[in-house]
Amino acid sequence: MSDKQEPRMVQCRKLGKLLPGLKRPPYRNELGQRIYEEVSQEAWDQWLKDSVKFINTYRVDLASPEGQKFMLKQTAIYFGYEQGEAAQTAWTPPKT
């Protein structure tokens, strides 16, 4: 018997294609469940890279309720679950 399981596939709402999904919900709330069901691991990895820009720009304390609320809101906007403008970051793309 093989230990290797087929990856769970999702129609990714961010990337618009069928891709392997997350292994478990990223948050213990409704948003986490929706992300688990509708966002691919690839899109989640992109979010994790992009989220660092918010954390650094706003010096977000992820241990505080305010910091967690801010990041959950940015996550919801990023994946299109909430309308609104994403917070501006200080990050600028490198000049080529």
N, CA and C atoms as a LAMMPS dump frame, in Angstrom:
ITEM: TIMESTEP
0
ITEM: NUMBER OF ATOMS
288
ITEM: BOX BOUNDS ff ff ff
-5.0000000000000000e+02 5.0000000000000000e+02
-5.0000000000000000e+02 5.0000000000000000e+02
-5.0000000000000000e+02 5.0000000000000000e+02
ITEM: ATOMS id mol type element x y z
1 1 1 N 0.844 -1.186 0
2 1 2 C 0 0 0
3 1 3 C 0.887 1.247 0
4 2 1 N 0.522 2.224 -0.764
5 2 2 C 1.319 3.436 -0.905
6 2 3 C 0.916 4.49 0.126
7 3 1 N 1.909 5.158 0.687
8 3 2 C 1.648 6.252 1.625
9 3 3 C 1.3 7.533 0.88
10 4 1 N 1.683 7.574 -0.387
11 4 2 C 1.5 8.806 -1.157
12 4 3 C 0.038 8.944 -1.575
13 5 1 N -0.558 10.05 -1.154
14 5 2 C -1.94 10.336 -1.517
15 5 3 C -1.947 11.301 -2.682
16 6 1 N -2.944 11.169 -3.536
17 6 2 C -3.112 12.142 -4.613
18 6 3 C -3.429 13.492 -3.981
19 7 1 N -2.849 14.576 -4.519
20 7 2 C -3.19 15.887 -3.949
21 7 3 C -4.662 16.216 -4.202
22 8 1 N -5.248 16.908 -3.257
23 8 2 C -6.631 17.363 -3.39
24 8 3 C -6.624 18.518 -4.386
25 9 1 N -7.432 18.421 -5.44
26 9 2 C -7.451 19.451 -6.474
27 9 3 C -8.573 20.457 -6.217
28 10 1 N -8.281 21.729 -6.499
29 10 2 C -9.292 22.786 -6.368
30 10 3 C -9.257 23.651 -7.627
31 11 1 N -10.406 24.211 -7.953
32 11 2 C -10.456 25.218 -9.012
33 11 3 C -10.07 26.527 -8.336
34 12 1 N -8.851 26.965 -8.545
35 12 2 C -8.311 28.111 -7.809
36 12 3 C -8.961 29.416 -8.252
37 13 1 N -9.566 30.119 -7.293
38 13 2 C -10.246 31.384 -7.604
39 13 3 C -9.248 32.491 -7.917
40 14 1 N -8.012 32.368 -7.478
41 14 2 C -7.005 33.404 -7.724
42 14 3 C -6.316 33.2 -9.079
43 15 1 N -5.957 31.961 -9.374
44 15 2 C -5.191 31.672 -10.589
45 15 3 C -6.058 31.147 -11.735
46 16 1 N -7.327 30.815 -11.435
47 16 2 C -8.273 30.436 -12.479
48 16 3 C -8.023 29.091 -13.139
49 17 1 N -7.38 28.178 -12.421
50 17 2 C -7.182 26.844 -12.992
51 17 3 C -7.201 25.774 -11.915
52 18 1 N -7.315 24.536 -12.349
53 18 2 C -7.36 23.395 -11.446
54 18 3 C -5.939 23.094 -10.963
55 19 1 N -5.741 23.196 -9.652
56 19 2 C -4.412 23.02 -9.067
57 19 3 C -4.519 22.297 -7.726
58 20 1 N -3.407 21.738 -7.239
59 20 2 C -3.44 21.119 -5.911
60 20 3 C -3.817 22.14 -4.837
61 21 1 N -4.684 21.715 -3.927
62 21 2 C -5.166 22.595 -2.862
63 21 3 C -4.29 22.518 -1.616
64 22 1 N -4.676 23.297 -0.63
65 22 2 C -3.977 23.304 0.657
66 22 3 C -4.226 21.991 1.394
67 23 1 N -3.311 21.627 2.267
68 23 2 C -3.465 20.392 3.052
69 23 3 C -4.485 20.565 4.181
70 24 1 N -4.63 21.813 4.659
71 24 2 C -5.626 22.102 5.705
72 24 3 C -5.962 23.592 5.651
73 25 1 N -7.103 23.979 6.239
74 25 2 C -7.468 25.402 6.24
75 25 3 C -6.396 26.24 6.942
76 26 1 N -6.049 27.397 6.38
77 26 2 C -4.998 28.225 6.979
78 26 3 C -5.431 28.973 8.236
79 27 1 N -6.732 29.156 8.416
80 27 2 C -7.265 29.832 9.607
81 27 3 C -8.424 29.012 10.135
82 28 1 N -8.696 29.156 11.425
83 28 2 C -9.812 28.432 12.049
84 28 3 C -11.058 29.308 12.059
85 29 1 N -11.472 29.709 10.875
86 29 2 C -12.69 30.509 10.763
87 29 3 C -13.288 30.275 9.372
88 30 1 N -14.356 30.996 9.073
89 30 2 C -15.04 30.811 7.789
90 30 3 C -14.121 31.15 6.617
91 31 1 N -13.33 32.221 6.736
92 31 2 C -12.401 32.598 5.67
93 31 3 C -11.405 31.465 5.416
94 32 1 N -10.869 30.89 6.481
95 32 2 C -9.925 29.781 6.334
96 32 3 C -10.542 28.603 5.605
97 33 1 N -11.798 28.307 5.901
98 33 2 C -12.484 27.193 5.247
99 33 3 C -12.702 27.5 3.763
100 34 1 N -13.097 28.724 3.447
101 34 2 C -13.313 29.112 2.045
102 34 3 C -11.999 29.056 1.26
103 35 1 N -10.917 29.522 1.874
104 35 2 C -9.604 29.468 1.216
105 35 3 C -9.224 28.01 0.974
106 36 1 N -9.438 27.159 1.959
107 36 2 C -9.135 25.732 1.826
108 36 3 C -9.884 25.123 0.644
109 37 1 N -11.135 25.508 0.478
110 37 2 C -11.976 24.929 -0.576
111 37 3 C -11.733 25.534 -1.957
112 38 1 N -11.227 26.779 -2.029
113 38 2 C -11.214 27.491 -3.313
114 38 3 C -9.869 28.075 -3.734
115 39 1 N -8.811 27.868 -2.949
116 39 2 C -7.516 28.47 -3.277
117 39 3 C -6.46 27.366 -3.348
118 40 1 N -5.611 27.447 -4.374
119 40 2 C -4.556 26.446 -4.546
120 40 3 C -3.37 26.726 -3.631
121 41 1 N -2.571 25.7 -3.445
122 41 2 C -1.338 25.856 -2.66
123 41 3 C -0.44 26.898 -3.322
124 42 1 N -0.384 26.899 -4.653
125 42 2 C 0.455 27.856 -5.384
126 42 3 C 0.024 29.303 -5.101
127 43 1 N -1.285 29.565 -5.142
128 43 2 C -1.784 30.92 -4.858
129 43 3 C -1.544 31.286 -3.398
130 44 1 N -1.696 30.33 -2.493
131 44 2 C -1.45 30.594 -1.07
132 44 3 C 0.023 30.937 -0.848
133 45 1 N 0.924 30.221 -1.522
134 45 2 C 2.353 30.516 -1.396
135 45 3 C 2.657 31.927 -1.902
136 46 1 N 2.002 32.341 -2.984
137 46 2 C 2.168 33.709 -3.487
138 46 3 C 1.705 34.714 -2.433
139 47 1 N 0.55 34.43 -1.802
140 47 2 C 0.043 35.319 -0.755
141 47 3 C 1.036 35.434 0.399
142 48 1 N 1.612 34.303 0.807
143 48 2 C 2.559 34.346 1.922
144 48 3 C 3.737 35.257 1.585
145 49 1 N 4.228 35.202 0.347
146 49 2 C 5.319 36.098 -0.066
147 49 3 C 4.841 37.547 -0.062
148 50 1 N 3.656 37.801 -0.637
149 50 2 C 3.131 39.166 -0.708
150 50 3 C 2.788 39.715 0.667
151 51 1 N 2.328 38.856 1.569
152 51 2 C 1.903 39.323 2.893
153 51 3 C 3.064 39.924 3.684
154 52 1 N 4.279 39.495 3.398
155 52 2 C 5.454 40.036 4.083
156 52 3 C 5.56 41.547 3.841
157 53 1 N 5.151 41.993 2.658
158 53 2 C 5.189 43.427 2.335
159 53 3 C 4.289 44.217 3.287
160 54 1 N 3.09 43.677 3.572
161 54 2 C 2.169 44.345 4.507
162 54 3 C 2.759 44.346 5.912
163 55 1 N 3.272 43.197 6.319
164 55 2 C 3.822 43.063 7.667
165 55 3 C 4.967 44.047 7.871
166 56 1 N 5.85 44.156 6.873
167 56 2 C 7 45.057 6.994
168 56 3 C 6.59 46.524 6.912
169 57 1 N 5.702 46.862 5.973
170 57 2 C 5.287 48.258 5.8
171 57 3 C 4.571 48.776 7.04
172 58 1 N 3.65 47.979 7.575
173 58 2 C 2.812 48.432 8.698
174 58 3 C 3.31 47.931 10.046
175 59 1 N 4.45 47.252 10.049
176 59 2 C 4.997 46.684 11.282
177 59 3 C 3.91 45.932 12.056
178 60 1 N 3.245 45.035 11.327
179 60 2 C 2.116 44.292 11.882
180 60 3 C 2.604 43.322 12.953
181 61 1 N 1.975 43.402 14.112
182 61 2 C 2.237 42.449 15.195
183 61 3 C 1.194 41.34 15.067
184 62 1 N 1.624 40.208 14.527
185 62 2 C 0.683 39.11 14.289
186 62 3 C 0.182 38.463 15.576
187 63 1 N 0.806 38.79 16.693
188 63 2 C 0.349 38.254 17.982
189 63 3 C -0.81 39.076 18.549
190 64 1 N -1.002 40.286 18.028
191 64 2 C -2.063 41.148 18.568
192 64 3 C -3.369 40.945 17.799
193 65 1 N -4.514 41.116 18.477
194 65 2 C -5.805 41.014 17.789
195 65 3 C -5.913 42.003 16.622
196 66 1 N -5.362 43.21 16.796
197 66 2 C -5.43 44.224 15.729
198 66 3 C -4.639 43.772 14.506
199 67 1 N -3.448 43.232 14.74
200 67 2 C -2.608 42.75 13.648
201 67 3 C -3.251 41.596 12.914
202 68 1 N -3.855 40.689 13.672
203 68 2 C -4.533 39.541 13.058
204 68 3 C -5.729 40.001 12.233
205 69 1 N -6.492 40.938 12.762
206 69 2 C -7.662 41.457 12.051
207 69 3 C -7.236 42.133 10.741
208 70 1 N -6.175 42.94 10.815
209 70 2 C -5.653 43.615 9.631
210 70 3 C -5.247 42.603 8.558
211 71 1 N -4.506 41.577 8.959
212 71 2 C -4.017 40.601 7.983
213 71 3 C -5.147 39.737 7.43
214 72 1 N -6.137 39.406 8.259
215 72 2 C -7.285 38.649 7.742
216 72 3 C -8.024 39.468 6.691
217 73 1 N -8.16 40.768 6.936
218 73 2 C -8.837 41.637 5.966
219 73 3 C -8.038 41.694 4.666
220 74 1 N -6.72 41.837 4.754
221 74 2 C -5.887 41.879 3.551
222 74 3 C -5.952 40.549 2.793
223 75 1 N -6.005 39.452 3.535
224 75 2 C -6.126 38.129 2.905
225 75 3 C -7.445 38.033 2.147
226 76 1 N -8.529 38.481 2.771
227 76 2 C -9.855 38.42 2.144
228 76 3 C -9.901 39.273 0.873
229 77 1 N -9.282 40.439 0.913
230 77 2 C -9.238 41.305 -0.275
231 77 3 C -8.377 40.655 -1.363
232 78 1 N -7.238 40.118 -0.986
233 78 2 C -6.299 39.503 -1.929
234 78 3 C -6.971 38.39 -2.731
235 79 1 N -7.763 37.569 -2.053
236 79 2 C -8.409 36.441 -2.723
237 79 3 C -9.805 36.764 -3.249
238 80 1 N -10.215 38.022 -3.135
239 80 2 C -11.481 38.445 -3.727
240 80 3 C -12.717 38.105 -2.92
241 81 1 N -12.566 37.822 -1.645
242 81 2 C -13.728 37.535 -0.795
243 81 3 C -14.353 38.809 -0.248
244 82 1 N -13.58 39.884 -0.268
245 82 2 C -14.065 41.161 0.258
246 82 3 C -13.738 42.244 -0.745
247 83 1 N -14.669 43.175 -0.888
248 83 2 C -14.396 44.33 -1.735
249 83 3 C -13.53 45.291 -0.951
250 84 1 N -12.796 46.093 -1.637
251 84 2 C -11.993 47.093 -0.959
252 84 3 C -10.627 47.184 -1.57
253 85 1 N -9.943 48.23 -1.174
254 85 2 C -8.588 48.45 -1.644
255 85 3 C -7.627 47.728 -0.71
256 86 1 N -6.678 47.043 -1.295
257 86 2 C -5.614 46.472 -0.472
258 86 3 C -4.807 47.635 0.09
259 87 1 N -4.293 47.467 1.27
260 87 2 C -3.451 48.5 1.876
261 87 3 C -2.242 48.728 0.973
262 88 1 N -1.806 49.952 0.909
263 88 2 C -0.617 50.269 0.111
264 88 3 C 0.619 49.781 0.849
265 89 1 N 1.594 49.318 0.098
266 89 2 C 2.842 48.893 0.731
267 89 3 C 3.973 49.791 0.254
268 90 1 N 5.043 49.761 0.988
269 90 2 C 6.207 50.561 0.627
270 90 3 C 7.04 49.871 -0.443
271 91 1 N 6.678 48.638 -0.748
272 91 2 C 7.446 47.854 -1.703
273 91 3 C 7.291 48.396 -3.105
274 92 1 N 8.396 48.491 -3.816
275 92 2 C 8.358 48.851 -5.229
276 92 3 C 9.157 47.806 -5.986
277 93 1 N 8.685 47.432 -7.185
278 93 2 C 9.409 46.407 -7.929
279 93 3 C 10.819 46.895 -8.295
280 94 1 N 11.768 45.982 -8.338
281 94 2 C 13.121 46.389 -8.716
282 94 3 C 13.148 46.878 -10.151
283 95 1 N 13.992 47.829 -10.414
284 95 2 C 14.14 48.352 -11.784
285 95 3 C 14.902 47.332 -12.611
286 96 1 N 14.437 47.126 -13.842
287 96 2 C 15.115 46.116 -14.678
288 96 3 C 16.031 46.78 -15.689
